[in-house]
Amino acid sequence: MKKIIFLFISVFFFIGCTTNKEEISKKTEVIQAFFIANNNIYVIGDLNSYQFSSSKSEDVQHFINFLNSKDMKAFKEAHIDRIEKNSEDNKIKAFISIELDSEKLTEKERQSLFNKPDVYKSSQGNPDLFFGISHGELVKLQNKDEILMKGKLSKPLKTNFIEYKNTRGFDRGPDAPSPGLLAAFTVGAIVVIPLAIISLPFQAIDSLSN
């Protein structure tokens, strides 16, 4: 048993020591809109627009399921901890916390939430749920201005947009790519989102078509 534990720790230590995230750039991103359409999550920021597809990532579907659940009746506040872009494959990750108002939940609902992983207690004693969504991409929303006119967040969410590369102990050297080269990226598909199919989980209305 001790040998198994030691092997596990050794593997974990080896991976942790040889693979690291090296930050290339860090910018302030202000999120102006956050919505669901076609079972995808879309985020509009001052720097970029982002798409997270449920067909590419189970954690995106898990987050959408929560946003559509009865627990959101107690929604109090959303916070985007950070948005990360891997400069090697341009994939996007976002880390989001949702605080619920305990007064709008029954005791049974509160206990059920606190028994789940990645649910913490906020400074006010409320359930604070943490989500990580992955396999996102940068997109260009052709009707971005139209969406912002009708679905802009009443209180924009400020976060950090971080570009990074994965580094290993053996790949540091004079031939390693420069941060400037890795920071270059292209925007993905041009997307048009019909207003009628958009739902706004962080606002008091169900859809833009109402």
Backbone bond lengths (Angstrom), bond angles and torsions (degrees), N, CA, C in turn:
res aa  C-N    CA-C-N  psi(-1)  N-CA   C-N-CA  omega(-1)  CA-C   N-CA-C  phi
1 M - - - 1.456 - - 1.529 110.93 -
2 K 1.367 115.32 -42.81 1.456 119.34 179.56 1.524 111.08 -62.72
3 K 1.349 115.46 -37.19 1.465 119.36 179.59 1.522 110.89 -64.11
4 I 1.331 116.14 -39.02 1.465 120.38 179.97 1.522 110.19 -65.48
5 I 1.336 116.12 -45.00 1.466 120.42 179.37 1.522 110.31 -62.34
6 F 1.340 115.92 -43.31 1.462 119.84 179.96 1.525 110.97 -63.07
7 L 1.331 117.02 -40.56 1.457 121.25 178.84 1.523 110.52 -62.52
8 F 1.326 115.89 -43.57 1.465 120.48 179.71 1.524 110.70 -61.50
9 I 1.336 116.34 -45.88 1.461 120.50 179.75 1.522 110.74 -63.71
10 S 1.329 116.43 -39.66 1.466 120.50 -179.72 1.516 111.29 -63.57
11 V 1.333 116.35 -44.39 1.467 120.37 179.14 1.516 110.11 -63.38
12 F 1.343 116.16 -45.10 1.459 120.74 179.92 1.526 110.55 -60.80
13 F 1.331 116.67 -43.00 1.458 121.51 -179.44 1.519 110.65 -65.36
14 F 1.336 116.02 -41.25 1.460 120.45 -179.55 1.516 110.91 -62.70
15 I 1.334 115.59 -46.03 1.464 119.52 179.93 1.518 110.44 -64.13
16 G 1.338 115.68 -44.10 1.457 119.74 -178.05 1.514 112.25 -64.00
17 C 1.330 116.69 -34.79 1.455 120.10 -177.09 1.518 112.35 -79.81
18 T 1.303 118.61 -28.66 1.458 120.26 -172.79 1.523 113.86 -97.63
19 T 1.326 117.97 -17.22 1.455 120.27 -179.29 1.523 109.89 -123.10
20 N 1.316 115.88 122.56 1.455 120.80 -178.68 1.518 110.18 -138.77
21 K 1.314 115.05 158.88 1.456 120.83 172.77 1.526 108.54 -93.47
22 E 1.311 115.89 125.87 1.459 120.33 176.33 1.524 108.60 -108.52
23 E 1.310 116.21 116.64 1.462 121.25 -178.07 1.524 110.68 -70.15
24 I 1.329 115.59 130.21 1.459 121.69 178.50 1.520 110.55 -98.16
25 S 1.321 115.90 -44.32 1.460 120.09 179.22 1.519 109.62 -153.30
26 K 1.313 115.39 157.30 1.465 121.96 179.33 1.523 108.39 -143.30
27 K 1.332 115.55 122.11 1.460 120.67 -178.18 1.529 109.79 -130.08
28 T 1.314 115.61 152.88 1.459 120.11 174.50 1.524 109.09 -76.91
29 E 1.314 116.21 128.25 1.466 122.42 177.22 1.528 108.06 -116.56
30 V 1.322 116.61 132.52 1.460 121.63 178.48 1.525 108.10 -112.61
31 I 1.328 116.24 115.72 1.462 121.90 -177.01 1.523 109.54 -84.88
32 Q 1.332 115.83 122.30 1.462 121.78 -177.27 1.522 112.56 -99.78
33 A 1.332 117.76 -23.61 1.471 120.79 -179.49 1.519 109.27 -151.19
34 F 1.333 115.33 146.39 1.463 122.92 -179.75 1.518 106.43 -145.01
35 F 1.343 117.03 117.99 1.465 117.91 -174.58 1.524 111.68 -152.11
36 I 1.333 114.36 167.74 1.465 122.52 178.08 1.517 108.62 -113.24
37 A 1.324 116.77 136.52 1.465 122.26 175.37 1.521 108.46 -154.25
38 N 1.337 116.69 134.75 1.471 121.45 -179.35 1.527 112.24 54.16
39 N 1.324 115.90 35.70 1.468 122.13 -179.44 1.527 112.47 60.78
40 N 1.318 115.83 27.02 1.454 122.59 172.84 1.523 108.55 -119.37
41 I 1.313 116.31 156.35 1.458 121.51 173.99 1.524 108.43 -102.76
42 Y 1.323 115.57 132.24 1.462 121.71 177.16 1.520 109.22 -120.78
43 V 1.312 114.88 139.93 1.457 121.33 179.82 1.524 107.68 -132.27
44 I 1.327 116.46 128.22 1.463 121.10 178.25 1.519 108.78 -110.30
45 G 1.323 116.00 119.95 1.455 121.12 177.97 1.516 111.20 -118.62
46 D 1.316 116.02 171.68 1.463 120.09 177.09 1.525 111.29 -66.98
47 L 1.336 117.28 -30.22 1.463 120.90 -179.39 1.523 112.16 -88.28
48 N 1.328 116.86 -47.53 1.465 122.11 -172.62 1.519 111.14 -144.53
49 S 1.336 114.58 166.36 1.466 121.93 167.51 1.528 107.06 -113.68
50 Y 1.330 116.47 141.63 1.462 121.64 -171.96 1.528 110.64 -126.62
51 Q 1.326 115.36 145.49 1.464 121.53 174.86 1.524 109.14 -127.22
52 F 1.344 115.87 131.18 1.462 122.30 175.37 1.520 107.47 -120.91
53 S 1.317 116.20 114.37 1.459 121.56 -174.21 1.523 111.47 -94.94
54 S 1.333 116.39 129.44 1.467 120.56 178.09 1.521 111.77 -68.07
55 S 1.326 117.39 -23.44 1.463 120.30 179.97 1.528 111.94 -73.66
56 K 1.326 116.98 -16.55 1.458 121.26 -178.86 1.525 113.07 -103.24
57 S 1.324 116.41 -13.69 1.458 118.40 -174.05 1.523 111.39 -150.80
58 E 1.325 116.45 125.21 1.463 121.01 178.20 1.524 111.70 -65.62
59 D 1.340 117.11 -31.69 1.461 117.83 -178.60 1.528 111.69 -69.31
60 V 1.335 116.74 -26.79 1.468 119.79 174.73 1.524 109.82 -68.58
61 Q 1.337 116.58 -44.19 1.463 120.30 178.36 1.525 110.44 -62.70
62 H 1.317 116.75 -40.49 1.468 121.32 177.94 1.528 110.53 -59.65
63 F 1.321 116.74 -42.58 1.466 121.00 -179.84 1.525 110.83 -67.44
64 I 1.328 116.68 -42.18 1.468 120.37 178.17 1.523 110.34 -62.49
65 N 1.330 116.65 -42.23 1.469 120.05 178.22 1.526 110.77 -58.03
66 F 1.328 116.13 -41.27 1.463 118.65 178.27 1.527 111.21 -66.52
67 L 1.329 116.87 -43.74 1.467 120.10 -178.93 1.521 111.86 -61.86
68 N 1.325 116.65 -26.37 1.468 121.34 178.80 1.530 112.50 -94.97
69 S 1.329 117.21 2.92 1.464 120.55 -175.32 1.527 111.72 -85.91
70 K 1.329 115.34 168.06 1.468 121.14 179.36 1.526 111.64 -67.83
71 D 1.325 117.78 -19.65 1.464 120.19 178.78 1.527 112.15 -62.57
72 M 1.334 116.49 -25.40 1.461 119.78 -178.79 1.527 112.68 -70.51
73 K 1.323 117.33 -8.19 1.469 119.47 174.42 1.528 110.02 -62.87
74 A 1.331 115.76 -23.59 1.464 121.26 -178.89 1.528 111.87 -99.27
75 F 1.335 117.62 15.31 1.469 121.20 -177.64 1.526 111.01 -55.03
76 K 1.318 114.81 131.61 1.465 120.82 179.30 1.519 111.67 -117.65
77 E 1.347 115.72 -48.51 1.456 118.47 -174.15 1.522 110.62 -160.56
78 A 1.324 115.54 146.63 1.463 121.35 175.41 1.525 108.99 -117.79
79 H 1.312 115.06 146.16 1.460 120.75 177.84 1.524 108.31 -140.62
80 I 1.325 116.57 129.56 1.467 121.14 175.94 1.519 107.43 -100.48
81 D 1.313 115.93 109.35 1.462 120.57 -175.85 1.522 111.19 -64.30
82 R 1.331 115.91 -47.50 1.465 119.61 178.54 1.522 109.41 -168.70
83 I 1.319 115.16 160.08 1.462 123.15 171.91 1.522 106.82 -121.80
84 E 1.325 116.72 128.61 1.456 120.95 -177.17 1.526 110.97 -117.21
85 K 1.327 115.52 142.03 1.469 120.54 174.05 1.518 109.50 -123.19
86 N 1.332 115.43 124.14 1.455 121.33 174.65 1.526 107.95 -78.24
87 S 1.317 116.93 114.08 1.458 120.51 -175.12 1.517 113.34 -71.31
88 E 1.338 117.63 -8.69 1.456 119.91 179.39 1.524 112.18 -85.96
89 D 1.339 116.87 -34.68 1.471 118.95 179.61 1.530 112.88 -125.45
90 N 1.343 116.47 2.64 1.473 123.30 178.38 1.528 113.74 63.74
91 K 1.323 118.40 15.50 1.458 120.63 178.06 1.534 110.11 -76.97
92 I 1.318 114.52 146.90 1.457 121.73 -175.14 1.527 110.58 -111.79
93 K 1.318 115.86 139.01 1.463 122.28 170.69 1.522 108.22 -124.17
94 A 1.326 115.83 146.39 1.463 120.53 175.68 1.519 108.86 -133.07
95 F 1.319 115.43 145.33 1.463 121.68 -178.21 1.524 108.16 -122.81
96 I 1.329 115.10 118.08 1.460 121.69 -167.96 1.520 110.42 -128.57
97 S 1.325 116.30 140.58 1.465 120.19 172.95 1.525 109.19 -120.48
98 I 1.317 115.19 140.82 1.464 122.79 179.42 1.525 108.11 -120.95
99 E 1.322 116.31 119.53 1.463 120.37 176.60 1.524 109.39 -97.57
100 L 1.316 115.65 132.11 1.462 122.12 177.92 1.526 109.85 -106.65
101 D 1.316 115.84 150.82 1.458 122.52 179.67 1.532 109.48 -85.54
102 S 1.326 116.52 113.10 1.469 120.96 -177.27 1.519 112.66 -58.28
103 E 1.326 116.69 -31.06 1.462 120.24 -177.34 1.526 112.34 -68.13
104 K 1.320 116.30 -17.71 1.461 120.47 179.77 1.531 111.95 -98.76
105 L 1.327 115.87 7.28 1.461 121.64 179.13 1.524 109.56 -118.57
106 T 1.317 115.96 148.32 1.461 119.30 173.42 1.524 108.85 -75.87
107 E 1.316 116.74 164.24 1.460 120.72 178.51 1.528 110.63 -59.44
108 K 1.326 116.38 -39.68 1.462 120.90 179.35 1.523 110.74 -64.23
109 E 1.331 117.06 -41.26 1.465 120.76 179.15 1.526 110.80 -66.02
110 R 1.319 116.99 -40.77 1.466 120.43 178.96 1.526 111.13 -62.11
111 Q 1.323 116.49 -47.30 1.460 120.05 -178.64 1.524 111.47 -65.08
112 S 1.323 115.79 -37.66 1.462 119.95 178.35 1.526 110.73 -61.88
113 L 1.327 116.61 -40.47 1.460 120.74 179.39 1.527 111.12 -68.39
114 F 1.325 117.10 -44.73 1.465 120.40 -177.83 1.527 112.36 -66.77
115 N 1.318 117.03 -19.42 1.468 120.66 178.32 1.526 112.83 -83.48
116 K 1.322 116.72 -5.58 1.459 120.62 -179.32 1.527 110.43 -89.08
117 P 1.349 116.63 152.75 1.467 118.87 175.68 1.525 110.51 -68.49
118 D 1.312 116.72 154.37 1.468 123.06 178.58 1.520 112.77 62.72
119 V 1.328 116.78 27.47 1.465 121.14 172.45 1.522 107.08 -120.19
120 Y 1.317 115.75 124.31 1.452 121.15 -175.83 1.525 109.73 -121.61
121 K 1.311 116.01 171.65 1.462 120.86 178.96 1.523 108.27 -101.22
122 S 1.327 116.32 124.26 1.458 120.80 -179.71 1.524 110.32 -73.18
123 S 1.331 116.15 174.94 1.464 120.42 179.65 1.520 111.66 -62.00
124 Q 1.336 116.74 -21.72 1.461 121.35 178.69 1.528 112.15 -97.54
125 G 1.321 116.27 6.20 1.458 120.35 178.90 1.512 114.22 82.64
126 N 1.321 117.18 11.67 1.464 121.39 -179.72 1.529 111.16 -87.59
127 P 1.329 117.32 155.12 1.470 119.52 172.54 1.533 110.26 -65.01
128 D 1.304 116.82 128.41 1.462 123.08 178.88 1.522 106.82 -121.22
129 L 1.321 116.90 109.19 1.469 122.21 -173.91 1.518 109.92 -98.23
130 F 1.324 115.73 132.84 1.460 121.47 -178.28 1.529 110.06 -107.81
131 F 1.334 115.85 131.51 1.465 121.61 179.76 1.528 109.71 -128.93
132 G 1.318 115.20 141.60 1.450 121.32 170.04 1.516 108.33 -119.91
133 I 1.325 117.48 126.02 1.466 120.41 179.03 1.524 108.64 -118.69
134 S 1.332 116.07 140.82 1.461 120.84 -170.32 1.526 111.98 -129.77
135 H 1.334 114.82 -178.58 1.461 123.83 178.58 1.529 111.95 58.33
136 G 1.327 115.75 31.22 1.460 119.31 175.84 1.519 111.08 -81.18
137 E 1.321 115.09 170.57 1.457 120.15 177.37 1.517 110.23 -147.44
138 L 1.322 114.98 157.49 1.453 120.16 175.10 1.522 108.70 -79.81
139 V 1.333 116.44 136.10 1.458 120.84 178.70 1.526 109.05 -133.90
140 K 1.314 114.89 165.62 1.459 121.16 173.02 1.521 107.77 -111.75
141 L 1.334 116.72 115.73 1.462 121.51 178.77 1.522 108.67 -87.80
142 Q 1.330 114.90 112.12 1.457 119.51 -174.52 1.531 111.94 -65.07
143 N 1.332 117.42 -32.75 1.466 120.62 178.82 1.529 111.39 -106.18
144 K 1.320 115.30 37.48 1.467 121.58 -178.75 1.523 112.33 -56.37
145 D 1.320 117.37 -46.23 1.466 120.60 -177.57 1.521 111.32 -63.05
146 E 1.324 116.32 -39.26 1.464 120.83 179.18 1.529 110.53 -64.62
147 I 1.324 116.21 -41.77 1.465 120.28 178.62 1.526 110.56 -63.64
148 L 1.333 116.50 -43.80 1.459 120.22 -178.51 1.522 112.31 -66.35
149 M 1.323 117.04 -30.61 1.462 120.10 178.37 1.522 111.52 -63.18
150 K 1.332 116.67 -34.07 1.462 120.07 -173.40 1.530 114.10 -112.83
151 G 1.317 117.46 -15.16 1.458 118.62 -175.22 1.510 114.67 -131.56
152 K 1.335 116.97 23.45 1.459 120.11 -179.29 1.523 110.51 -71.13
153 L 1.319 116.48 139.87 1.462 120.69 177.18 1.523 109.88 -62.46
154 S 1.317 116.50 137.49 1.465 119.85 178.32 1.524 110.69 -66.17
155 K 1.331 115.86 -29.68 1.458 121.29 176.61 1.525 108.39 -129.61
156 P 1.338 117.81 103.71 1.467 120.28 -179.28 1.528 111.64 -56.56
157 L 1.331 115.78 150.87 1.463 122.03 -179.28 1.528 109.52 -103.72
158 K 1.311 116.46 117.62 1.460 120.57 -179.67 1.526 109.72 -90.15
159 T 1.328 115.97 135.19 1.459 121.07 179.77 1.522 109.17 -148.44
160 N 1.327 116.68 -170.58 1.461 121.92 176.28 1.519 110.11 -117.28
161 F 1.326 115.73 136.71 1.463 121.92 173.44 1.522 106.65 -103.61
162 I 1.328 115.53 114.19 1.459 121.29 -173.32 1.521 110.20 -115.79
163 E 1.317 116.39 126.01 1.464 121.25 172.84 1.531 108.14 -100.95
164 Y 1.324 115.80 136.37 1.457 119.52 -177.27 1.523 110.24 -143.56
165 K 1.324 115.03 166.95 1.460 121.00 169.87 1.516 107.68 -131.05
166 N 1.317 116.30 153.33 1.460 121.50 175.48 1.520 108.91 -85.44
167 T 1.312 116.15 131.77 1.464 120.13 179.00 1.518 109.81 -122.90
168 R 1.316 115.90 151.16 1.460 122.75 176.02 1.519 108.31 -128.37
169 G 1.310 115.20 159.20 1.449 119.59 -175.44 1.514 113.27 -58.68
170 F 1.344 117.02 -31.58 1.457 119.00 -174.61 1.521 113.08 -90.74
171 D 1.381 118.36 -6.48 1.458 116.10 -175.83 1.526 112.57 -105.01
172 R 1.319 117.87 11.58 1.453 120.38 173.83 1.531 108.44 -86.86
173 G 1.271 118.07 126.80 1.448 120.80 -179.20 1.506 110.70 175.74
174 P 1.327 117.34 179.23 1.463 120.72 -176.09 1.512 113.35 -63.96
175 D 1.344 117.82 -22.05 1.461 120.12 -178.29 1.518 112.60 -93.44
176 A 1.333 117.77 0.08 1.464 120.40 -179.99 1.512 109.82 -66.44
177 P 1.351 118.48 143.70 1.452 120.88 179.95 1.518 111.21 -62.08
178 S 1.318 115.81 145.81 1.462 120.44 -179.83 1.512 110.53 -77.27
179 P 1.354 118.14 151.70 1.452 121.00 177.55 1.518 112.32 -56.89
180 G 1.335 116.99 -36.08 1.458 119.71 -179.75 1.513 112.20 -62.95
181 L 1.343 115.99 -38.19 1.461 119.85 179.50 1.517 110.56 -69.80
182 L 1.333 116.78 -42.02 1.455 120.15 -178.75 1.517 112.11 -69.66
183 A 1.325 118.15 -23.95 1.461 120.89 -176.79 1.520 112.23 -74.33
184 A 1.330 117.40 -16.48 1.459 119.88 -179.82 1.521 110.23 -69.34
185 F 1.341 116.51 137.51 1.457 119.59 179.34 1.514 109.53 -154.00
186 T 1.312 115.33 164.42 1.454 120.72 178.73 1.514 109.66 -121.12
187 V 1.329 115.02 150.87 1.457 121.11 176.92 1.513 108.26 -79.12
188 G 1.327 116.66 143.18 1.456 121.60 -177.49 1.509 113.06 -78.22
189 A 1.323 116.05 -139.06 1.456 122.32 -171.70 1.521 112.24 -66.49
190 I 1.336 114.67 154.03 1.464 121.70 170.67 1.520 107.22 -88.58
191 V 1.323 117.09 125.03 1.459 121.93 -171.83 1.522 110.29 -123.06
192 V 1.324 115.73 139.25 1.465 122.13 172.56 1.525 107.43 -116.90
193 I 1.324 117.70 125.80 1.461 122.42 -178.33 1.527 109.28 -112.10
194 P 1.341 119.02 111.89 1.472 120.34 175.75 1.527 110.61 -59.89
195 L 1.316 116.94 133.44 1.460 120.38 -176.65 1.522 112.30 -60.01
196 A 1.325 116.86 -32.36 1.469 120.75 -174.27 1.525 113.20 -65.72
197 I 1.338 118.47 -20.97 1.470 119.69 -176.56 1.526 112.46 -101.01
198 I 1.319 116.45 4.81 1.462 120.02 -176.85 1.522 111.01 -89.55
199 S 1.329 116.74 133.66 1.464 121.28 171.54 1.523 108.58 -118.72
200 L 1.314 115.26 146.19 1.457 122.02 -173.71 1.526 109.89 -116.23
201 P 1.315 118.36 92.92 1.472 120.48 -173.82 1.519 114.54 -67.59
202 F 1.336 118.21 -21.77 1.457 120.37 -176.36 1.524 112.63 -98.04
203 Q 1.329 117.28 10.10 1.452 119.90 -178.26 1.518 110.63 -128.58
204 A 1.307 116.01 169.60 1.467 121.20 -170.78 1.517 113.24 -85.54
205 I 1.337 117.54 9.25 1.459 120.22 177.78 1.517 108.70 -119.31
206 D 1.317 116.57 153.47 1.463 120.43 -175.23 1.515 112.99 -80.99
207 S 1.311 117.19 -36.71 1.461 119.27 -178.01 1.512 109.94 -159.00
208 L 1.312 115.81 164.11 1.459 120.57 -179.53 1.518 112.37 -73.08
209 S 1.321 117.05 -13.61 1.462 119.82 -177.83 1.523 111.93 -83.26
210 N 1.342 118.13 -9.64 1.467 120.78 -178.61 1.525 111.23 -70.72
